[in-house]
């Protein structure tokens, strides 16, 4: 989030509008990779069986240690990082809007107090 995003609620709203699609895409990528991880493990277990791994433990160890599985985990790590970064940027923009709302309410209350005194 840039300093301009913090200047006004309008900037914060524009930021939320602009980043929400990016956040949705990042989240869908993360969910896809989480689900694909299960498929990849199953594929690698089948491959391990074809390569002569006899026990379930051997096949599972083969799958978890396989380079393709490790690469998938790296991709998942990146996807989670991107999603979380965007999520917190969006939360910060929402907080900026809430701060503005509170400031406006405080300003109205102060004006009402001043009007009551005079």
VEXMARLO-766296 format. One line per field, with one value per residue: residue number from 1; z, y, x of N, C-alpha, C in turn. Coordinates in Angstrom, 1 decimal. Layout:
<rs>
pos = (NUM:...) .
n_Z = (Z:...) .
n_Y = (Y:...) .
n_X = (X:...) .
ca_Z = (Z:...) .
ca_Y = (Y:...) .
ca_X = (X:...) .
c_Z = (Z:...) .
c_Y = (Y:...) .
c_X = (X:...) .
</rs>
This chain:
<rs>
pos = (1:2:3:4:5:6:7:8:9:10:11:12:13:14:15:16:17:18:19:20:21:22:23:24:25:26:27:28:29:30:31:32:33:34:35:36:37:38:39:40:41:42:43:44:45:46:47:48:49:50:51:52:53:54:55:56:57:58:59:60:61:62:63:64:65:66:67:68:69:70:71:72:73:74:75:76:77:78:79:80:81:82:83:84:85:86:87:88:89:90:91:92:93:94:95:96:97:98:99:100:101:102:103:104:105:106:107:108:109:110:111:112:113:114:115:116:117:118) .
n_Z = (0.0:-0.8:0.3:-0.7:-0.6:2.0:2.3:2.0:2.5:0.0:-1.6:-0.2:-0.7:-3.5:-3.7:-2.4:-4.3:-6.6:-5.8:-4.9:-6.8:-7.5:-5.1:-4.9:-7.0:-6.1:-3.9:-5.0:-6.4:-4.3:-3.0:-5.1:-5.4:-2.9:-3.1:-5.4:-4.5:-3.1:-5.2:-6.6:-4.8:-4.7:-7.4:-7.4:-5.6:-6.9:-9.0:-7.5:-6.7:-9.2:-9.6:-7.9:-5.2:-2.2:0.3:1.9:3.4:2.2:-0.4:0.2:1.4:-0.8:-2.4:-0.9:-0.9:-3.5:-6.2:-7.8:-6.0:-3.9:-5.4:-5.9:-3.3:-2.8:-4.6:-3.5:-1.1:-2.0:-3.1:-0.8:0.5:-1.2:-1.2:1.6:1.9:0.2:1.5:4.0:3.2:2.1:4.5:5.9:4.4:4.9:7.6:7.5:6.4:8.5:10.5:9.4:9.4:12.2:12.9:11.6:13.0:15.5:14.9:14.3:16.8:18.3:17.1:17.8:20.6:20.7:19.6:21.6:23.7:22.9) .
n_Y = (-1.2:2.2:5.5:7.3:5.9:6.1:8.7:9.5:8.4:7.8:7.2:4.8:3.2:3.0:1.6:-0.8:-1.7:-2.0:-3.9:-6.1:-8.1:-9.1:-10.2:-12.2:-13.8:-14.6:-16.1:-18.1:-19.4:-20.4:-22.1:-23.9:-25.1:-26.3:-28.3:-29.6:-30.7:-33.0:-34.6:-34.8:-36.1:-38.6:-39.4:-39.7:-41.7:-43.8:-43.9:-44.6:-47.2:-48.5:-48.4:-50.2:-49.9:-51.3:-51.2:-49.2:-47.1:-46.8:-45.9:-43.6:-42.0:-41.8:-40.2:-37.8:-37.0:-36.6:-34.6:-33.1:-32.9:-31.4:-29.1:-28.3:-27.7:-25.5:-23.7:-23.4:-22.2:-19.7:-18.8:-18.6:-16.6:-14.4:-14.2:-13.6:-11.2:-9.5:-9.7:-8.4:-5.9:-5.1:-5.2:-3.1:-0.9:-1.0:-0.4:2.2:3.4:3.1:4.6:7.1:7.3:7.3:9.7:11.5:11.2:12.1:14.7:15.7:15.3:17.1:19.5:19.6:19.9:22.4:23.9:23.7:25.0:27.6) .
n_X = (0.9:0.5:1.6:-0.2:-2.6:-3.3:-4.2:-6.9:-10.3:-11.4:-9.2:-8.4:-10.7:-10.5:-8.2:-8.9:-10.9:-9.3:-7.4:-8.9:-9.6:-7.1:-6.4:-8.4:-7.7:-5.1:-5.9:-7.4:-5.4:-3.8:-5.6:-6.1:-3.5:-3.2:-5.2:-4.3:-1.9:-2.6:-3.5:-1.1:0.5:-0.8:-0.4:2.3:2.7:1.5:3.4:5.6:5.0:5.0:7.7:8.6:8.4:7.4:6.0:3.4:4.5:7.0:6.2:4.8:6.9:8.6:6.9:6.7:9.3:10.0:11.1:9.2:7.1:8.2:8.8:6.1:5.3:7.0:5.8:3.3:4.0:4.8:2.4:0.8:2.2:1.8:-1.0:-1.5:-0.1:-1.6:-4.0:-3.5:-2.9:-5.3:-6.8:-5.6:-6.3:-9.0:-9.0:-8.1:-10.3:-12.1:-10.8:-11.1:-13.9:-14.3:-12.9:-14.6:-17.0:-16.1:-15.5:-18.1:-19.2:-17.7:-18.4:-21.1:-20.9:-19.7:-21.7:-23.6:-22.5:-22.4) .
ca_Z = (0.0:-0.9:1.1:-1.3:-0.2:3.3:2.3:2.1:2.3:-1.4:-2.0:0.3:-1.4:-4.8:-3.5:-2.2:-5.6:-7.5:-5.3:-4.5:-7.9:-7.4:-3.9:-5.2:-7.9:-5.3:-3.0:-5.8:-6.7:-3.1:-2.8:-6.2:-5.1:-1.8:-3.6:-6.3:-3.7:-2.8:-6.4:-6.9:-3.9:-5.2:-8.7:-7.1:-4.9:-8.0:-9.7:-6.6:-6.8:-10.5:-9.5:-7.0:-3.7:-1.8:1.4:1.8:3.9:1.1:-1.5:0.7:1.5:-2.2:-2.9:-0.2:-1.2:-4.9:-6.6:-8.2:-4.8:-3.3:-6.2:-5.6:-2.0:-3.0:-5.3:-2.5:-0.1:-2.7:-3.3:0.5:0.8:-2.0:-0.7:2.9:1.7:-0.3:2.6:5.0:2.5:2.1:5.9:6.3:3.7:5.6:8.8:7.1:6.2:9.8:11.1:8.8:10.0:13.6:12.9:11.2:14.1:16.5:14.4:14.5:18.3:18.7:16.6:18.6:21.9:20.5:19.4:22.8:24.6:22.5) .
ca_Y = (0.0:3.4:6.6:7.9:5.1:6.5:10.1:9.7:7.1:7.6:6.4:3.5:2.5:2.7:0.5:-2.1:-2.0:-2.4:-5.1:-7.3:-9.1:-9.6:-11.0:-13.3:-14.7:-15.2:-17.1:-19.3:-20.1:-21.1:-23.3:-24.9:-25.8:-27.1:-29.4:-30.4:-31.4:-34.3:-35.3:-35.0:-37.2:-39.9:-39.8:-40.1:-43.0:-44.8:-44.0:-45.4:-48.6:-49.0:-48.5:-51.3:-49.6:-52.3:-50.8:-47.9:-46.2:-46.5:-45.1:-42.2:-41.4:-41.5:-39.1:-36.6:-36.6:-36.4:-33.2:-32.5:-32.6:-30.3:-27.9:-27.9:-27.0:-24.1:-22.9:-23.2:-21.2:-18.4:-18.4:-18.2:-15.3:-13.4:-14.0:-13.0:-9.8:-8.7:-9.7:-7.4:-4.6:-4.8:-4.9:-1.8:0.0:-0.9:0.3:3.6:3.9:3.1:5.7:8.3:7.4:7.7:11.1:12.3:11.2:12.9:16.1:16.0:15.5:18.4:20.6:19.6:20.4:23.8:24.6:23.6:25.9:29.0) .
ca_X = (0.0:1.3:1.3:-1.4:-3.7:-3.7:-4.6:-8.3:-11.1:-11.6:-8.0:-8.5:-11.7:-10.0:-7.2:-9.7:-11.5:-8.2:-6.7:-9.7:-9.5:-5.8:-6.5:-9.2:-6.8:-4.1:-6.5:-7.8:-4.2:-3.4:-6.6:-5.8:-2.3:-3.5:-5.9:-3.4:-0.9:-3.2:-3.4:0.3:1.0:-1.4:0.3:3.7:2.6:1.4:4.7:6.5:4.6:5.5:9.1:8.9:8.3:6.5:5.1:2.8:5.4:8.0:5.6:4.6:8.2:9.0:6.1:7.0:10.7:10.1:11.4:8.0:6.3:8.9:8.5:4.8:5.3:7.6:4.8:2.3:4.6:4.8:1.0:0.3:2.8:1.2:-2.3:-1.4:0.3:-2.7:-5.1:-3.2:-3.0:-6.8:-7.2:-5.0:-7.2:-10.3:-8.7:-8.0:-11.7:-12.7:-10.2:-11.8:-15.3:-14.2:-12.6:-15.8:-17.9:-15.5:-15.7:-19.5:-19.5:-17.1:-19.3:-22.3:-20.5:-19.5:-23.0:-24.4:-21.9:-22.7) .
c_Z = (0.0:0.1:0.6:-0.8:1.2:3.4:2.6:2.0:0.8:-2.0:-1.5:-0.4:-2.8:-4.7:-3.3:-3.5:-6.5:-7.1:-5.0:-5.6:-7.8:-6.1:-4.2:-6.1:-7.0:-4.4:-3.8:-6.2:-5.5:-2.9:-3.9:-5.8:-3.9:-2.2:-4.5:-5.6:-3.4:-4.0:-6.8:-6.1:-4.4:-6.5:-8.4:-6.4:-5.9:-8.8:-8.8:-6.7:-8.1:-10.4:-8.5:-5.6:-3.2:-0.7:1.2:2.3:2.9:0.0:-1.0:0.9:0.2:-2.7:-2.3:-0.5:-2.6:-5.2:-7.0:-7.0:-4.1:-4.0:-6.0:-4.3:-2.0:-3.6:-4.3:-1.5:-0.7:-2.8:-1.9:0.8:0.1:-1.5:0.6:2.7:1.2:0.8:3.6:4.4:2.5:3.5:6.3:5.6:4.4:6.9:8.6:7.0:7.6:10.6:10.7:9.4:11.4:13.7:12.5:12.3:15.3:16.1:14.6:16.0:18.8:18.3:17.4:20.0:21.8:20.4:20.7:23.8:24.2:22.5) .
c_Y = (1.2:4.5:7.3:7.2:5.6:8.0:10.3:8.4:6.8:6.8:5.0:2.6:2.1:1.6:-0.8:-2.6:-2.6:-3.7:-6.3:-8.4:-9.8:-10.6:-12.3:-14.3:-15.4:-16.3:-18.3:-20.1:-21.0:-22.3:-24.3:-25.7:-26.7:-28.4:-30.3:-31.1:-32.8:-35.2:-35.7:-36.1:-38.5:-40.3:-40.3:-41.4:-44.1:-45.0:-44.8:-46.9:-49.2:-49.2:-49.5:-51.1:-50.5:-51.9:-49.4:-46.8:-45.8:-45.6:-43.7:-41.4:-41.0:-40.3:-37.8:-36.1:-36.3:-34.9:-32.5:-32.1:-31.4:-29.0:-27.4:-27.2:-25.6:-23.2:-22.5:-22.1:-19.8:-17.9:-17.9:-16.8:-14.2:-13.1:-13.2:-11.5:-9.0:-8.6:-8.6:-6.0:-4.1:-4.5:-3.5:-0.7:0.2:-0.2:1.8:4.2:4.0:4.3:7.0:8.4:7.8:9.2:12.0:12.3:12.1:14.4:16.5:16.2:16.8:19.6:20.7:20.2:21.9:24.5:24.6:24.7:27.4:29.3) .
c_X = (0.9:0.8:0.0:-2.7:-4.2:-4.2:-6.1:-9.0:-11.3:-10.4:-8.0:-9.5:-11.2:-9.0:-7.9:-10.3:-10.4:-7.6:-7.6:-9.7:-8.2:-5.8:-7.3:-8.4:-5.8:-4.7:-6.9:-6.6:-3.7:-4.3:-6.3:-4.6:-2.4:-4.2:-5.0:-2.4:-1.4:-3.1:-2.0:0.9:0.4:-0.7:1.7:3.7:2.4:2.7:5.6:6.2:5.1:7.0:9.6:8.9:7.1:5.5:4.5:3.7:6.5:7.5:5.3:5.9:8.7:8.3:6.6:8.4:10.9:10.3:10.1:7.1:6.9:8.7:7.1:4.6:5.9:6.5:3.7:2.8:4.5:3.3:0.4:0.9:2.1:-0.2:-2.4:-1.0:-0.8:-3.8:-4.8:-3.2:-4.5:-7.3:-6.8:-5.9:-8.5:-10.1:-8.7:-9.4:-12.3:-12.1:-10.9:-13.2:-15.2:-13.9:-13.8:-16.8:-17.4:-15.7:-17.1:-19.8:-18.9:-17.9:-20.5:-22.0:-20.3:-20.8:-23.8:-23.8:-22.3:-24.2) .
</rs>
